[in-house]
Amino acid sequence: MWDFKVLHYNHRDMIFRRKDPRRRNAYSVFSGLAARLLLIAAVSHSLPPCLRAQTELGSEDDLTVLGATGTAIDPDTEIKGFTVFGATQTAYPGAVAGAGNVVVNGVLSVSSGAYFTGNSTFTEAGRVFILDGSEGQILSKNTNGYLQWTSSSALGDNLGSHIATTTLNMATFNIVNVGAITANAAITTYSSMTVAGNLSVSTIVAAGNITAARYQINGSTVLATIPSGRSISVGMDAGRVNTANDNVFIGYQAGNGNTTGTNHVYIGYQAGFSGAAATQNTFVGQQAGMNNAASSNSFFGALAGRDNNTGTTNTFLGSGSGWKNTSGVNNVFTGSGSGSENLNGRDNVFTGVMAGGNNTSGNYNSIVGNYAAYATKTGSNNAVFGYYAGNGVSNNSYGNNSIFGYYAGSGLSTGSNNILVGYQSGDALTTGAGNILIGYDQDASAPTASNELNIGGVLFGNLSARTIGISTRAPQAALDIVSTGTAANIYAQIWRDGSGVIKASMTSEGTLYATLPSITGPGDNLGNHIATTTLNMNTFNIVNVASVTAHAAMTVYSSVTVTGAAAFAVASGSVGIGTNSPGARLEISNTNTGTGVLRLRNTSAVTGDVTGVDFHHASDGSGAPKAYIRDYLNSDYSTDLNFGTAMGTGNAATRMAIKANGNVGIGTVAPAYRLVVSSGAGEAGTMMTISTGTSDVIRMTGDGSVYANRFYGDGSGLTGISGDNLGNHIATTTLNMAGFNISGVSTVTAAGYVDAARYLINKSTIMAILPGYKSFAIGINAGILNGANADYNLFVGEQAGESNVTGDDNAFFGYKAGYLNTASDNTFIGYEVGYYNSSGFSNVFVGHQAGFSNETGSDNTFVGKYAGGNGFDGSHSSLFGSNAGYANSGDNNSFVGSSAGHDNTTGANNSILGYQAGSGNITGSANSIFGTQAGYGVSANSYSSSTLVGYKAGFAVTTGSDNLLLGFQAGDSLTTGSRNIIIGYDEDAPAATTNNFLNLGGVLYGDLSGKTIGISTRVPQAALDIVSTGTAHTEMAQIWRKSDGVIVGSMSATGVMT
């Protein structure tokens, strides 16, 4: 209840003041809103008319009557403690009677921060002011009916619940909280893109951000082109400070420290992490080349080459391979842990798990096999081949060994200059040196024995004394022979003439026979008795045979010709051609590549001639075939191939035809196109299906209807899709743009994923799903021409696979990797790897410009910088190492080692392993070369059909072919000499041009053309020419023994036989 009293009145002011409650009986009391308004009206009517027209009502905690200018003359004029409602209002929720609660129709000013200007209708939003809150917030009603500040992002108006009919233009505003973006065409970005929700669009053309030079996930850059678009990084902090071009960095912190280094491909966690200015490296794997600061290296595998600092031109393949290499150069390590401890060793080839694992500074080693030469640390010039071969003893080293075979030389500690060939050959040797041990599980007489010869446990020798023993380890003469037994009919030695006729012999008892009667006569009655063993004709013929009747299998290793009208018949059983155990009545087997298994020939050349195969069944007595495959000769000598089958009891008819021009007809014999499928006339049902075996994927009916699970295309012919002016409201569900664009977007922020046909940075495609099935590209113009039928391709790097139109199943990583490729099944990793490859297929090229010039070569594996870099059409070759097979265009070559087979052009069927092994050979073929600089050769010269094994074996060979050189520097002075056999440590021929020479350990010599053997003489004058170890009569030139070792005869140095 309020009481009012007019305390003062004049022409300008009127004040209502609350009466003292103790004096309420002295004044009139007004109760309710109507009474109060009447009081105000009465007072107003008591004013002069001119003043009543200019008076307004305002509230500033007090109720004050203002003059015509709107200025309060007396701020003490007030009404307090009540609520005033406007003339048209009856009640408001939340409006409570009390001080400061005022509701009016006119001008209202509240000192707490909210105020309104204008007349009572509030026709302009600009007339309403609220001072608190933040820009962009809106007022909303809560569950209790109160107003509250709310973010505009909390509201939506069902944007996306319908299909668009025009482009959504965001006018530089953002699209936020997107679940996913699915684009049927390009996403073009001019700034950056941060995504969080679902958005299915044709193209996003953004004037603002879709991450403009880089893509981010949760605020971290994961995809970027740096700095000018010619380098690409994929992964957090990948290539973070890079300023150079032509690099590809993939993985967390890959290439993190690279600044000016170019032509790199780094793939993996912290791959190439530290390098700044190095160039032309290819690192793939966790921390591969992590600390590298050098150039021209290829590292593949977790921790491969991790600590490499200044070492260059290395190729490491395998987890931990070359891990600790710091300054070693020109090394090729292949296999997990191979060369893992190498520090500064150079020009080594280690292939196999932990092969050469503890080598630190050893040089010029060629090692192949798991754990081969594992323990040797500083040894050099070794050639080791086989599992655990030369494994060695911890903290010991050996050198100049040639070791081949499982566990061969596995116990060596410091023994050097050995030749060990065979399973466990020399496995007991420790410090023994200068031995030649050849054969299964053959060994020296003791672990410390040196200069011993042991070939197969039969031929022994003392290489320092130059004596040979047959079946005795300790020969007492130049030739010491132990018989195979002790009986009188057991011979210790036999002499024959050039035709093989025995002329003399020495028995185990020491009896010498000078001659034996000759066997003469026209025949020996072969055939007048029953054989008790197999007749071995030793490649000679049986001629003039009347007939041959076989009661079991007859095996022919050459050819059988039946002349005239005679028949070759098999009454029962089976015939095998190329197999001696046929599994059918006739089985033809062939293992030769490119050669037909069965050939049918019609010697006539008349139009309509038929060559083919007919299939008959005994149940059909008509004699007509029930199926056939037939080749028909046309008038122009082209041929058609028809396939026929029979229905029921009818004769066979053609069901499918392949015409001479390649057209195929099913249901027609005259297809006019590449494939024609013809059904019966009027056929309306299914006439063709493509099925997975359990369901039809594509089905075509006779009326032209096509049914498919999915369709990919531009949808230009689709009809019946409606739209409703999408773009004027806020979405509450997925937005489907139906192929239209969203343009003018400032930023897209998505909590989910971004799905687009391709991603662009600065208008250049940076990431795309290519037209071919399951094909994908990352990098500017990567796979840009990939055709619709080029399937299962992955291209990463600027212009990688750019020209690929038809090739399938390719994976290219690196700047311009596979740039001109159009073929299939290739894997290229590195800068410009496989650049010119056009039609070559099934190749694996890894390393800077590996396989760079290859055009048509197929089935190749090249690993290492410039490996196979300048060859253009060689196939079926495996090249491992920097510059390995650099010029190779030959087929069927295997080169392992830095610069191995470097100059080879058209040489084929070569196997070469070792640093610079076979480097100078150009056109030579069929060589087997193993060892550092083995068969190094002279540029522009060639040799073939040679086996060169050992450090620098055959080093100087130019044109000498057909040589067998085994051992450290064996035959290293040969140039044009051919057909030589030289085995032993640093053994050689008498001259650089020598031919047909045998040298076994400097003890056993021979003239291979004259078929003479010399013991301790280089020029044997007889079939066996023996030089004694001395000249005294007590020195023996030859000794004969029984099998128990007892001497039964001898020939002294003076020629006396006893």
Buried (B, 14 or more C-beta within 10 A) or exposed (E): EBBBBBEEEEEBBBBBBBBEEEEEEEEEEBEEBEEBBEBBEEBBEEBEEEBEEEBEBBBBBBBBBBBEEEEBEBEEBBBEEBBBBBEEEEEEEEEEEEEEBBBBBBBBBEEEEEBBEEEBEEEEEEBEEEEEEEEEBEEBEEEEEEEEEBEEEEEBEEBBBBBBBEBBBBEEEBBBBBBBBBBBBBBBBBBBBBBBBBBBBBBBBBBBBBBBBBBBBEEEBBBBBBBEBBBBBBBBBBBBBBBBBBBBBBBBBBBBBBBEBBBBBBBBBBBBBBBEEBBBBBBBBBBBBBBBBBBBBBBBBBBBBBBBEBBBBBBBBBBBBBBBBBBBBBBBBBBBBBBBBBBBBBBBBBBBBBBBBBBBBBBBBBBBBBBBBBBBBBBBBBBBBBBBBBBBBEEBBBBBBBBBBBBBBBBBBBBBBBBBBBBBBBBBBBBBBBBBBBBEBBBBBEBEBBBBBBBEBEBBBBBEBBBBBBBBBEBBBBBBBBBEBBEEEBBBBEBEEEEEEBEBBBBBBBBEBEEEEEEEEEEEEEEEEEEEEEEEEEEEEEEEEEEEEEEEEBEEEEEEEEEEEEEEEEEEEBBBEEBEEBEEEEBBEEEEEEEEEEEEEEEEEEEEBEBBEBEBEEEEEEEEBBBBBBBBBEEEEEBBBBBBBBEEEEEBEBBBBBBBEEBBBBBBBEBEEEEBBBBEEEEEEBBBEEEEEEEEEEBBBBEEEEEEEEEEEEEEEEEEEEEEEBBEBEBEEBBBBBBBBBBBBBBBBBBBBBBBBBBBBBEBBBBBBBBBBEBBBBBBBBBBBBBBEBBBBBBBBBBBBBBBBBBBBBBBBBBBBBBBBBBBBBBBBBBBBBBBBBBBBBBBBBBBBBBBBBBBBBBBBBBBBBBBBBBBBBBBBBBBBBBBBBBBBBBBBBBBBBBBBBBBBBBBBBBBBBBBBBBBBBBBBBBBBBBBBBBBBBEEBBBBBBBBBBBBBBBBBBBBBBBBBBBBBBBBBBBBBBBBBBBBBBBBBEEBEBBBBBBBBBBBBBBBEEEBBBBBBBEBEEEBBBBBBEEEEEBBBBBBBBBEEBBBBBBBBEEEEE
